[in-house]
Amino acid sequence: MKWKKVIFRKISLQLLLAIFVSYVLAFFILGLFSKYVVQPYLLHTYEINPTLYNIILFLILLTTVGVFIVSFLLFVRKKVLYLKKISNEITNIANGDLEVEIEVRGHDELANLTQNINKMSAELKAKFEHERLIEQSKNELISSVSHDLRTPLTSIIGYLDLLKQNHHLNKEEFLEYLDIIDAKTQNLNYLINDLFEYTKLTSPNLALTYSNIDISLLLQQLTSEYHAILKSEGISVNLEIMNKDMTLCVDVDKIVRVFTNLLDNVRKYAVKPSDVFIVLKRNETDVLFSIHNQVQSNQRVDTNQMFDQFYRANKSRTNDGSAGLGLSISKRIVELHNGEVWAEHDGELIAVYVQLPL
């Protein structure tokens, strides 16, 4: 019955069928009219009036055309009403009502058109929602970063004013003030770098610089550099590399930023003293990096929001030199490499996983 599907799926064939049926119906009515009205009249009339004859012919023609038009309109009435409904819904969509979903009827071109309109409406809605979230994210970024930048800047201005106004400071006090100003300046520089890095990574025109590198050697080097920093804060690093020759094609600078952000996050939030365990292993299609550390038992960590911008595991720590963009930057870099990053929290232990494709 393939021919039936073709007929009912094509509007042009449906219209031709409606015309044909209307044509047959019109001539059927014409036949009835001629047989039961015109023919008896002619048989019982001996002298035909030309004017009356022309009127009869006109009525026959009018009846035929009328029956054809009425029957054709009845056949296509549903399609016309459906087309009108589609037109009205398109007007609503054009006026901004993206919640509209047009009912799909049948399997013809109008049904395909309706499906495409619904798809377009859904895509526009998703696009506008995405743009709204981006705009909201930008506003939050400006608000949060402005607050975080103001804190060290206020301290710098305050201590500089103290140095200007107090000319009787001894050397120890003078150096102490300078150390504070230097620390706050470094803090300010760190925040600004984070902000620039985040905005650059979210740019659609960002281009990565790929090169082949053995990720295990890179991780060994970074861990060695961070070993002294973490050890000074009572954190002992345990590195386990389970495979050899784990070569990846990555943007090295960006991947270094991922690992340093995670190590820095451990430095800020891990229990001191404690042990940190770093594991790197190769699977069939990817390399999996994980870092496990201990946190305070009463510290609530939302693993679903950990990689959102401005998230801090400890809400009270707003002066730790971070705007809460580190893990968000790491997530963005991993996603740019077609990888995945996630966290798991179980009691006092938290683990962060980074999966990068081979």
Secondary structure as UniProt FT lines:
FT   HELIX           2..9
FT   HELIX           11..33
FT   HELIX           34..38
FT   HELIX           39..43
FT   HELIX           50..94
FT   TURN            95..96
FT   TURN            98..99
FT   HELIX           109..165
FT   HELIX           171..201
FT   TURN            204..205
FT   STRAND          211..214
FT   HELIX           215..232
FT   TURN            233..234
FT   STRAND          235..241
FT   STRAND          247..250
FT   HELIX           252..269
FT   STRAND          274..282
FT   STRAND          286..294
FT   TURN            297..298
FT   TURN            303..307
FT   TURN            309..310
FT   TURN            315..316
FT   HELIX           326..336
FT   TURN            337..338
FT   STRAND          340..346
FT   TURN            347..348
FT   STRAND          349..357
//
